[in-house]
Amino acid sequence: MKAGAQRGSGPGGTALGRRSAGFTLVEVLVALLVMALLAGLAWQALDTVLRSRDDSQQRLDRTVRLATVLTQWEQDLLALYDTEAVPPLAFDGQTLRLTRRSEGGVQLVAWAVRNNEWQRWAGPTLVRVAELQEAWLRSQQLLGTEPGTVKLAQDAAQWQIYYARGGQWSNAQSTGDLVAPQPAVNPPPQAPPQTPPANPNSNPNSGPGPGPGNPPPPPPPPVPVQLREALPEAVRLQITLGGQVLTRDIALGPSAS
């Protein structure tokens, strides 16, 4: 027994009974595979967080921009001004044209939906009736590329405008109530007709002057009154943006006249 114990504790027995240090190739490969899986999962989670942040920022930017656009829409309608030279508010199914008060005069504004874009065009401030009428005619041929055109929103599929008259909503392209233009506040005084001085040597029953034989000329025929469409009580905007329908009502009030 003692001799066997000595042989087992010798140099040969010690080398055979002790396990070698380090990792095998299979263990290293398994560790690398686990690390690769963890890195992939971590990257996917980080990518999801970044995408969610970008989407939230884009939605916030669209919301802020849309709020700014609707504020401009409300300001244009609240500043509506009827010059009686051109229609103050007109919608043809694609473009809404209006005249609004501006610093130093009147401004012509056009809102339109073209090529899936919601656009706004604002012309210069005008002070002459002829210039306003000419600008109104030109605004009927806008293409969306003119100076002063601003792209407000993308993915605008369609839009519709409604007017409130008598507490009921109706299509803006339908005929509204017709009214006569307002008379001037201070009409210019008219000079009385000049009559030639009486000639004492002439016959009172003859001559161009009025008398029993010469009745006064008939009055001129009345000028026909051109009726125009009355402004509505409120305007409803209905537009599709990004597949969602947006509706906004603006009451014009008595100031839009």
SELUM-558210 format. One record per residue: x, y, z of N, C-alpha, C in turn. Coordinates in steps of 0.02 Angstrom, whole numbers, plus 32768, in hexadecimal, padded with zeros to 4 digits. Layout:
<nodes>
<<X,Y,Z>,<X,Y,Z>,<X,Y,Z>>,
...
</nodes>
This chain:
<nodes>
<<802A,7FC4,8000>,<8000,8000,8000>,<802B,803E,8000>>,
<<805F,803C,8025>,<8089,8078,8029>,<80AE,8083,7FE8>>,
<<80C3,804B,7FCA>,<80E6,8052,7F8B>,<80B8,806C,7F55>>,
<<8077,8053,7F57>,<8048,806C,7F25>,<8038,80B4,7F2E>>,
<<8034,80C9,7F6C>,<8027,8110,7F79>,<8060,813A,7F61>>,
<<809B,8121,7F69>,<80D5,8148,7F51>,<80D5,814D,7F06>>,
<<80C2,8112,7EE5>,<80C2,8116,7E9C>,<808C,8146,7E83>>,
<<8050,8148,7EA4>,<801B,8176,7E8D>,<802B,81BE,7E9A>>,
<<8055,81CC,7ECB>,<8065,8211,7ED9>,<80A3,8229,7EB6>>,
<<80C1,81FE,7E8C>,<80FD,8212,7E68>,<80EE,8243,7E30>>,
<<8120,8256,7E0B>,<8117,8286,7DD4>,<80E8,826C,7D9F>>,
<<80EA,822E,7D8F>,<80BD,8214,7D5C>,<8075,8215,7D72>>,
<<8068,8203,7DB0>,<8023,8203,7DC8>,<8007,8249,7DCE>>,
<<802E,827A,7DDF>,<8016,82BF,7DE5>,<8003,82DB,7DA1>>,
<<8027,82CF,7D6B>,<8018,82E9,7D28>,<7FD9,82CA,7D0C>>,
<<7FCC,828C,7D1C>,<7F91,826C,7D02>,<7F52,827F,7D27>>,
<<7F54,828F,7D67>,<7F18,829D,7D8E>,<7F02,82E6,7D8C>>,
<<7F2D,8315,7D76>,<7F1B,835C,7D75>,<7EFE,8370,7D32>>,
<<7EC2,8398,7D33>,<7EA0,83AE,7CF5>,<7EC5,83E9,7CD6>>,
<<7ECA,83EB,7C95>,<7EEC,8421,7C74>,<7EC3,8462,7C77>>,
<<7EE2,849F,7C7E>,<7EC1,84E0,7C82>,<7EAD,84FA,7C3D>>,
<<7E78,8531,7C3A>,<7E61,8550,7BFC>,<7E1F,8535,7BE4>>,
<<7E05,8553,7BA8>,<7DC4,8540,7B8A>,<7DD0,851A,7B4B>>,
<<7DA3,84F0,7B3D>,<7DA5,84CB,7AFE>,<7D8A,84F6,7AC6>>,
<<7D94,84E1,7A88>,<7D7C,8506,7A4E>,<7D30,8509,7A4C>>,
<<7D0F,84D5,7A60>,<7CC6,84D4,7A60>,<7CAA,8506,7A92>>,
<<7CC9,850A,7ACC>,<7CB2,853A,7AFF>,<7CBA,8582,7AE6>>,
<<7CF2,8590,7AC4>,<7CFD,85D3,7AA9>,<7CC9,85E4,7A73>>,
<<7CBB,85B4,7A48>,<7C89,85C0,7A14>,<7C43,85CB,7A32>>,
<<7C32,85A5,7A64>,<7BF1,85AE,7A85>,<7BED,85F2,7AA6>>,
<<7C22,8608,7AC7>,<7C23,864A,7AE7>,<7C1B,8682,7AB3>>,
<<7C3F,867B,7A7B>,<7C38,86AE,7A46>,<7BF2,86AF,7A29>>,
<<7BD3,8676,7A22>,<7B8F,8674,7A08>,<7B5E,8696,7A37>>,
<<7B66,8689,7A77>,<7B3A,86A9,7AA8>,<7B44,86F4,7AA9>>,
<<7B82,870B,7AA4>,<7B90,8753,7AA3>,<7B73,8773,7A64>>,
<<7B76,874F,7A2C>,<7B59,876B,79ED>,<7B0E,8770,79F2>>,
<<7AEE,873F,7A11>,<7AA5,8742,7A1A>,<7A92,877C,7A48>>,
<<7AB5,8785,7A7D>,<7AA7,87BC,7AAB>,<7AB2,8800,7A8A>>,
<<7AE8,8805,7A62>,<7AF5,8844,7A3F>,<7ABE,8853,7A0C>>,
<<7AA7,881F,79E8>,<7A71,8829,79B8>,<7A30,883F,79DA>>,
<<7A1F,881F,7A12>,<79E3,8833,7A37>,<79E8,887B,7A51>>,
<<7A24,888C,7A6A>,<7A2E,88CF,7A84>,<7A28,8903,7A4C>>,
<<7A43,88F3,7A11>,<7A3F,8922,79D8>,<79F7,892B,79C0>>,
<<79D1,88F4,79BE>,<798B,88F9,79AB>,<7963,8924,79DC>>,
<<7971,891B,7A1C>,<794E,8944,7A4E>,<7961,898E,7A47>>,
<<79A2,899B,7A3C>,<79B7,89E0,7A32>,<799A,89FE,79F3>>,
<<7998,89D7,79BD>,<797B,89F0,797E>,<7930,89FF,7987>>,
<<790D,89D5,79AC>,<78C6,89E1,79B9>,<78BC,8A21,79E0>>,
<<78E6,8A2D,7A11>,<78E1,8A6B,7A39>,<78EE,8AA8,7A0D>>,
<<7921,8AA3,79E2>,<7931,8ADD,79B7>,<78FA,8AE9,7985>>,
<<78DD,8AB4,7969>,<78A7,8ABD,7939>,<786A,8ADC,795B>>,
<<785A,8AC5,7996>,<7822,8AE2,79BB>,<782D,8B2B,79CA>>,
<<786A,8B3C,79DC>,<7879,8B83,79E8>,<7872,8BAD,79A9>>,
<<788B,8B93,7970>,<7885,8BB8,7932>,<783C,8BC0,791D>>,
<<7814,8B8A,7925>,<77CD,8B8F,7913>,<77A9,8BC0,793F>>,
<<77B9,8BC0,797F>,<7798,8BEF,79AD>,<77AB,8C37,799C>>,
<<77EA,8C42,7989>,<77FF,8C85,7976>,<77DE,8C9C,7936>>,
<<77D7,8C6E,7906>,<77B5,8C80,78C8>,<776B,8C8F,78D3>>,
<<774A,8C68,78FD>,<7704,8C76,790C>,<76FD,8CB8,7930>>,
<<772C,8CC7,795D>,<7729,8D08,7980>,<7734,8D41,794F>>,
<<7763,8D39,7921>,<776F,8D6E,78EF>,<7732,8D79,78C3>>,
<<7712,8D42,78AD>,<76D6,8D48,7884>,<769D,8D6A,78AB>>,
<<7697,8D59,78EB>,<7662,8D78,7913>,<766E,8DC2,791B>>,
<<76AC,8DD5,7928>,<76BB,8E1D,7930>,<76B1,8E42,78EF>>,
<<76C6,8E24,78B8>,<76BE,8E45,7876>,<7674,8E4B,7864>>,
<<764E,8E17,7872>,<7606,8E19,7862>,<75E3,8E4E,788D>>,
<<75F7,8E54,78CC>,<75DA,8E88,78F6>,<75E9,8ECD,78DB>>,
<<7626,8ED7,78C1>,<7638,8F17,78A3>,<760F,8F25,7864>>,
<<7605,8EF1,783B>,<75DD,8EF9,77FE>,<7595,8F0C,780F>>,
<<7578,8EEA,783F>,<7532,8EF8,7852>,<752C,8F3E,7870>>,
<<755F,8F55,7894>,<755F,8F99,78AE>,<755E,8FCC,7875>>,
<<7587,8FBF,7841>,<7587,8FEB,7807>,<7544,8FE9,77E3>>,
<<7526,8FAF,77DE>,<74E4,8FA8,77BE>,<74B0,8FD2,77E5>>,
<<74B2,8FCE,7826>,<7482,8FF4,784E>,<748E,903F,7847>>,
<<74CD,9054,7847>,<74DC,909B,7840>,<74C5,90B6,77FD>>,
<<74CD,908F,77C7>,<74B7,90A6,7785>,<746B,90B0,7784>>,
<<7446,9082,77A2>,<73FD,9088,77A0>,<73E5,90C0,77CE>>,
<<7405,90C9,7807>,<73F0,90FE,7834>,<7401,9143,7819>>,
<<7432,9147,77ED>,<7444,9187,77CE>,<7421,9191,778B>>,
<<73EE,916A,777D>,<73CA,916F,773D>,<73AD,91B5,7734>>,
<<73B5,91CF,76F7>,<739E,9213,76E9>,<737B,9214,76A4>>,
<<733F,922F,76A3>,<7318,9233,7665>,<7323,9277,7645>>,
<<7347,9278,760D>,<7353,92B6,75E9>,<731B,92C8,75B9>>,
<<72EE,9298,75AB>,<72B8,929F,757A>,<72D3,92A6,7533>>,
<<7314,92A2,7529>,<7331,92A3,74E6>,<733A,925D,74CB>>,
<<734A,922D,74F7>,<7351,91E7,74E5>,<732F,91BE,751C>>,
<<731F,9180,750F>,<7301,9156,7544>,<7330,9150,757F>>,
<<7319,915C,75BB>,<7345,9158,75F5>,<7357,9110,7608>>,
<<732E,90E0,75F3>,<733A,909A,7605>,<731B,906E,75CE>>,
<<7345,9044,75AE>,<732D,901B,7577>,<7354,8FD9,7577>>,
<<732F,8FA2,756C>,<734D,8F5F,756B>,<7335,8F3B,752C>>,
<<7365,8F21,7505>,<7354,8F00,74C6>,<735F,8EB5,74C8>>,
<<7369,8E99,7503>,<7375,8E51,7509>,<73BD,8E40,7513>>,
<<73EB,8E6A,74FB>,<7432,8E60,7504>,<7453,8E98,752B>>,
<<743F,8ED6,751E>,<745F,8F10,753B>,<742B,8F3B,755E>>,
<<743D,8F53,759A>,<7415,8F83,75BE>,<7438,8FC7,75BB>>,
<<7418,8FF9,759D>,<7434,903C,7598>,<740E,906A,75C7>>,
<<7433,9098,75E5>,<7414,90C7,7613>,<743D,9107,7613>>,
<<741C,913D,7625>,<743C,917E,762E>,<743C,918E,7678>>,
<<7475,91A1,7691>,<747C,91AE,76D8>,<749D,91F2,76E3>>,
<<748F,920E,771E>,<74AF,924D,7730>,<74F9,9243,773B>>,
<<751F,9272,7723>,<7567,9270,772D>,<757F,92B6,773E>>,
<<75BA,92BA,7759>,<75D4,92FC,776D>,<75DF,9327,772F>>,
<<75B8,935A,7728>,<75BF,9388,76F0>,<7593,9378,76B5>>,
<<7568,9345,76B9>,<753D,9336,7680>,<751A,92F3,7688>>,
<<7511,92D1,764F>,<74ED,9292,764C>,<751B,925E,762B>>,
<<7519,9221,7645>,<7543,91EB,762B>,<7517,91B2,7612>>,
<<752A,9196,75DA>,<7507,915D,75BD>,<752C,911E,75D0>>,
<<7508,90ED,75EC>,<7525,90AF,7605>,<7500,9075,75E4>>,
<<7525,9040,75D3>,<7507,9004,75B3>,<7521,8FC6,75D7>>,
<<74F3,8F9D,75F0>,<7503,8F5C,760D>,<74EE,8F26,75DA>>,
<<7519,8EF4,75D0>,<750A,8EC2,759D>,<752A,8E7F,75B0>>,
<<750F,8E4A,7593>,<752B,8E06,7599>,<753E,8DF0,7552>>,
<<757F,8DE9,7546>,<7599,8DD5,7504>,<75CF,8DA0,750E>>,
<<75CC,8D6C,74E4>,<75FF,8D39,74E4>,<760C,8D1E,752B>>,
<<75D6,8D10,754F>,<75D9,8CF5,7593>,<75FE,8D23,75C3>>,
<<75FC,8D65,75B5>,<761A,8D96,75E1>,<75E7,8DCC,75F2>>,
<<75E8,8DE1,7630>,<75BE,8E19,7646>,<75E9,8E57,7643>>,
<<75D3,8E89,761C>,<75FB,8EC4,760E>,<75D5,8F04,7620>>,
<<75FB,8F37,762C>,<75E0,8F7A,7638>,<7609,8FAD,7610>>,
<<75E5,8FD6,75EA>,<7605,900B,75C3>,<75EA,904E,75DC>>,
<<7617,907E,75E7>,<7604,90C1,75FD>,<7622,90F4,75CD>>,
<<75F8,911E,75B3>,<760E,9152,7585>,<7625,9191,75AA>>,
<<763D,91C2,7586>,<7653,9200,75A5>,<7617,9229,75BE>>,
<<7625,9259,75E8>,<75F1,9286,7600>,<75DE,92B8,75CA>>,
<<759D,92BD,75BD>,<7584,92E8,7587>,<7559,931F,75A4>>,
<<7559,9358,7580>,<7532,9392,7596>,<7503,93AB,7560>>,
<<7508,9392,7523>,<74DE,93A9,74EC>,<74AF,9372,74D7>>,
<<7472,9386,74C5>,<743F,9356,74B2>,<7453,9331,7472>>,
<<746F,9355,7442>,<7483,9335,7403>,<74B9,9300,740F>>,
<<74E9,930E,743B>,<751D,92DE,744A>,<7500,92A0,746C>>,
<<74D0,92AA,7499>,<74B1,9272,74BB>,<748A,9246,748B>>,
<<7465,9265,745D>,<743F,923E,742C>,<746D,9218,73FE>>,
<<74A4,9236,73EA>,<74D4,9213,73BF>,<74F4,91D9,73E4>>,
<<7506,91E4,7424>,<7524,91AE,744C>,<74F2,9175,7456>>,
<<74B2,9185,745D>,<747F,9152,7465>,<7479,9126,7427>>,
<<747C,9145,73ED>,<747A,911F,73AE>,<74B8,90F2,73A7>>,
<<74F2,910C,73B9>,<752F,90E4,73B4>,<752E,90AA,73E5>>,
<<750F,90B4,741F>,<750E,907F,7452>,<74E6,9042,743C>>,
<<74BD,9049,7408>,<7497,9010,73EF>,<74C2,8FE1,73C4>>,
<<7500,8FF4,73B8>,<752D,8FCB,738F>,<756D,8FBA,73B5>>,
<<756A,8FB7,73F7>,<75A4,8FA5,741E>,<75B7,8F5C,7413>>,
<<75F9,8F4F,7410>,<7612,8F0B,7405>,<7634,8EEE,7443>>,
<<763E,8F17,7476>,<765F,8EFE,74B2>,<76AA,8F08,74B3>>,
<<76C5,8F27,747E>,<770D,8F34,747B>,<771D,8F7E,747C>>,
<<76EB,8FA8,7487>,<76F5,8FF0,7486>,<7719,9007,74C6>>,
<<773D,903F,74C2>,<775B,905C,74FF>,<7724,906D,7531>>,
<<7733,905F,7570>,<7701,906A,75A4>,<76DA,902C,75B6>>,
<<76E7,8FF3,7594>,<76C5,8FB4,75A3>,<76EC,8F8E,75D8>>,
<<76C9,8F77,760B>,<76E6,8F52,7642>,<76C5,8F0E,7646>>,
<<76ED,8ED8,7649>,<76D3,8E95,7651>,<76C6,8E88,769B>>,
<<7688,8E7B,76AB>,<7673,8E75,76F1>,<7676,8E2E,770B>>,
<<7660,8DFE,76E5>,<765C,8DB9,76FC>,<765E,8D89,76C0>>,
<<767A,8D4D,76CD>,<767C,8D19,769B>,<7642,8CE8,76A6>>,
<<763A,8CBA,7677>,<7606,8C86,767B>,<75C1,8CA4,7683>>,
<<75B4,8CDA,765F>,<7571,8CF9,7660>,<7549,8CDB,7626>>,
<<751A,8CAF,7637>,<74F6,8C8B,7602>,<74BF,8CB7,75E4>>,
<<7495,8CD4,760D>,<745D,8CFB,75F3>,<7446,8D2A,762B>>,
<<741F,8D5D,7616>,<7403,8D89,7648>,<73C1,8DA6,762F>>,
<<739A,8DBF,765E>,<7359,8DDA,764F>,<734A,8E14,767E>>,
<<7328,8E47,7665>,<7316,8E81,768C>,<72CA,8E85,7691>>,
<<72B1,8E94,76CD>,<726A,8E9C,76D9>,<725E,8EE0,76F8>>,
<<7224,8EFE,76E7>,<720F,8F3E,7703>,<71D2,8F33,7730>>,
<<71D0,8F5A,7764>,<7196,8F5A,7791>,<716A,8F96,7781>>,
<<712D,8F89,776E>,<70FC,8FBD,7760>,<70BB,8FAC,7782>>,
<<70A4,8FD9,77AB>,<7066,8FCD,77CF>,<706A,8F93,77FF>>,
<<70A5,8F86,781A>,<70AE,8F4F,7849>,<70B5,8F0B,782A>>,
<<70BB,8F06,77E7>,<70C2,8EC6,77C4>,<70FF,8EC8,7798>>,
<<7121,8E8E,7794>,<715D,8E88,776B>,<7149,8E72,7725>>,
<<716B,8E90,76F4>,<715F,8E7F,76AE>,<71A1,8E82,7688>>,
<<71A2,8E62,764F>,<71DF,8E61,7626>,<71F0,8EA8,7610>>,
<<7230,8EB9,7613>,<7246,8EFC,7601>,<723B,8F0C,75B8>>,
<<7234,8ED9,758E>,<722A,8EE4,7546>,<71E1,8EEE,7534>>,
<<71B4,8EE7,7565>,<716E,8EF3,7558>,<715F,8F3E,755C>>,
<<7129,8F54,753E>,<7118,8F9A,753C>,<70FE,8FB0,7580>>,
<<7118,8FE9,7597>,<7102,9003,75D7>,<70D0,903C,75D0>>,
<<70C3,905E,7606>,<7095,9096,7605>,<70B4,90D1,75DF>>,
<<708B,90F2,75B7>,<70A1,912B,7590>,<708B,916B,75B2>>,
<<70B8,919B,75B5>,<70A9,91DC,75D4>,<70C0,9212,75A5>>,
<<70A4,924E,75AF>,<70B8,9288,7587>,<70F5,92A8,75A8>>,
<<7120,92C9,7580>,<715A,92EA,759E>,<7145,9322,75CB>>,
<<716D,932F,75FE>,<715E,9363,762D>,<7168,93A8,760D>>,
<<713B,93D8,761A>,<7145,941B,75FE>,<717E,943E,7620>>,
<<7197,9470,75FF>,<71CE,9497,761B>,<71B7,94BD,7659>>,
<<71E5,94C3,7689>,<71D3,94E5,76C8>,<71C7,952F,76BC>>,
<<71F1,9550,7697>,<71EA,9597,7688>,<71EC,95A0,763C>>,
<<71B3,9599,761A>,<71B5,95A0,75D1>,<71C6,95E8,75BE>>,
<<71EA,95F2,7588>,<71FC,9635,7573>,<71BF,965E,7560>>,
<<71BC,969D,7573>,<7181,96C7,7561>,<717F,96D2,7516>>,
<<7143,96D4,74FC>,<7139,96DF,74B5>,<7122,9727,74A9>>,
<<7141,9746,7479>,<712F,978C,7469>,<70EB,978E,7448>>,
<<70C2,97C0,7458>,<7081,97C6,7438>,<7088,97D4,73EE>>,
<<7059,97BE,73C6>,<705E,97CA,737D>,<705C,9814,736E>>,
<<7088,9827,7340>,<708C,986D,732B>,<7057,987B,72F7>>,
<<7032,98AF,7303>,<6FFE,98C5,72D3>,<7016,9906,72B3>>,
<<700B,990D,7273>,<7021,994B,7251>,<6FF9,9987,726B>>,
<<7019,99C0,726E>,<6FF5,99FC,7286>,<6FBB,9A0C,7258>>,
<<6F88,9A26,7279>,<6F4B,9A38,7253>,<6F58,9A74,7226>>,
<<6F3E,9A71,71EB>,<6F44,9AA8,71BB>,<6F02,9ACD,71BA>>,
<<6F03,9B0C,71CF>,<6EC3,9B30,71D1>,<6EA3,9B38,718E>>,
<<6ECA,9B35,7157>,<6EAE,9B40,7115>,<6E94,9B00,70F6>>,
<<6EA2,9AC7,7118>,<6E8D,9A88,70FA>,<6E47,9A76,710F>>,
<<6E29,9A4A,70E9>,<6DE5,9A34,70F9>,<6DE8,9A00,7130>>,
<<6DC5,9A0A,7166>,<6DC9,99D9,719D>,<6DAE,9995,718A>>,
<<6D85,9991,7154>,<6D68,9951,7140>,<6D93,992B,710D>>,
<<6DD0,9947,70FF>,<6DFC,9926,70CF>,<6E42,9928,70E9>>,
<<6E6F,9904,70CC>,<6EB5,9904,70E2>,<6EC5,98C4,7107>>,
<<6F04,98BE,7117>,<6F1A,9880,7137>,<6F08,987C,7180>>,
<<6EF9,98B3,71A2>,<6EEC,98B2,71E9>,<6EAA,9891,71F8>>,
<<6EA0,987C,7235>,<6E61,985C,7248>,<6E29,988F,7247>>,
<<6DF0,9878,7238>,<6DB6,98A3,7235>,<6D79,987A,7222>>,
<<6D41,989A,7218>,<6D05,9875,7205>,<6D0E,984F,71C4>>,
<<6D34,986B,7196>,<6D3E,9848,7157>,<6D7B,981C,7155>>,
<<6DA5,9822,7188>,<6DE3,97FA,718B>,<6DE8,97D9,71D0>>,
<<6DCF,979D,71D7>,<6DD4,977C,7219>,<6E1D,976A,7227>>,
<<6E2D,9762,7266>,<6E73,9750,7278>,<6E85,970C,725D>>,
<<6EC5,9701,724E>,<6EDA,96BF,7233>,<6ECF,9688,7267>>,
<<6EC1,964B,724F>,<6EB7,9615,727E>,<6EF7,9604,72A4>>,
<<6EF2,95EA,72E1>,<6F2E,95D8,7307>,<6F52,959D,72E7>>,
<<6F93,9598,72F2>,<6FB9,9560,72D4>,<6FA1,951E,72F2>>,
<<6FA7,94E8,72CC>,<6F92,94A7,72E7>,<6FBD,9492,7322>>,
<<6FA1,946E,7351>,<6FC8,945A,738C>,<6FFF,9428,7379>>,
<<7036,942D,739B>,<706E,9400,738F>,<705E,93BC,73AE>>,
<<7063,9385,7388>,<7053,9344,73A5>,<7082,9333,73DE>>,
<<7066,9318,7414>,<708D,9305,744F>,<70A8,92BF,7446>>,
<<70E9,92B7,744D>,<7109,9276,7446>,<710B,9254,748B>>,
<<70E8,921D,7491>,<70E7,91F8,74CF>,<7126,91CE,74D6>>,
<<713A,91C3,7514>,<7174,919A,7523>,<7163,916A,755B>>,
<<718B,9137,7562>,<717E,9104,7594>,<7193,911C,75D9>>,
<<7168,9112,760A>,<7176,9128,764E>,<71AA,90FB,766E>>,
<<71D0,9116,769B>,<7202,90EF,76BF>,<71DF,90BE,76EF>>,
<<71FB,9083,76F8>,<71DD,9053,7727>,<71EA,9067,776F>>,
<<71C8,9045,779C>,<71D2,9051,77E3>,<7211,902F,77FD>>,
<<7222,8FF6,77E0>,<725D,8FD0,77F6>,<7276,8FA7,77BB>>,
<<72B4,8F90,77C0>,<72D4,8F68,778C>,<72EE,8F28,77AC>>,
<<72DF,8EF0,778D>,<72F7,8EAF,77A5>,<732A,8E93,7774>>,
<<7363,8E81,778F>,<7399,8E62,7768>,<7398,8E17,7776>>,
<<739A,8DEF,7741>,<739E,8DA6,7747>,<73D2,8D8E,7715>>,
<<740A,8D75,772F>,<7442,8D61,7704>,<745D,8D1F,771E>>,
<<7475,8CF5,76EF>,<7492,8CB4,7700>,<74DE,8CBA,76FD>>,
<<74FF,8CAF,7736>,<7548,8CB3,773B>,<7562,8C71,7756>>,
<<758B,8C50,772F>,<75A7,8C11,7745>,<7573,8BDC,7753>>,
<<753C,8BDC,772F>,<7508,8BAB,7739>,<74D7,8BBC,7770>>,
<<74E0,8BF3,7793>,<74B4,8C07,77C9>,<7490,8C48,77B5>>,
<<7450,8C4B,77C5>,<7427,8C85,77B4>,<742A,8CB8,77EC>>,
<<743C,8CF5,77D9>,<7441,8D2D,7808>,<7408,8D5D,77FA>>,
<<73E4,8D72,782E>,<73AC,8DA0,7828>,<73B8,8DDB,7856>>,
<<73AD,8E17,783B>,<73B7,8E54,7863>,<7382,8E87,7850>>,
<<735D,8EA3,7881>,<7329,8ED4,7876>,<7341,8F18,788F>>,
<<7337,8F4C,7866>,<7349,8F91,7878>,<730D,8FBD,786D>>,
<<72F8,8FDF,78A2>,<72C0,900F,789D>,<72DC,9052,7885>>,
<<72BE,906E,7851>,<72D7,90AD,7835>,<72C5,90E8,7860>>,
<<7286,90EC,7876>,<7271,9123,78A0>,<7263,9162,7878>>,
<<724F,9198,789A>,<723D,91D5,7876>,<7278,91FB,785A>>,
<<72B6,91E9,786F>,<72F1,920F,7857>,<7303,91FF,7810>>,
<<72EA,91C7,77F6>,<72FC,91B2,77B1>,<72CD,91D4,7780>>,
<<72D0,9216,777C>,<72A5,923B,774E>,<72C7,927C,773B>>,
</nodes>
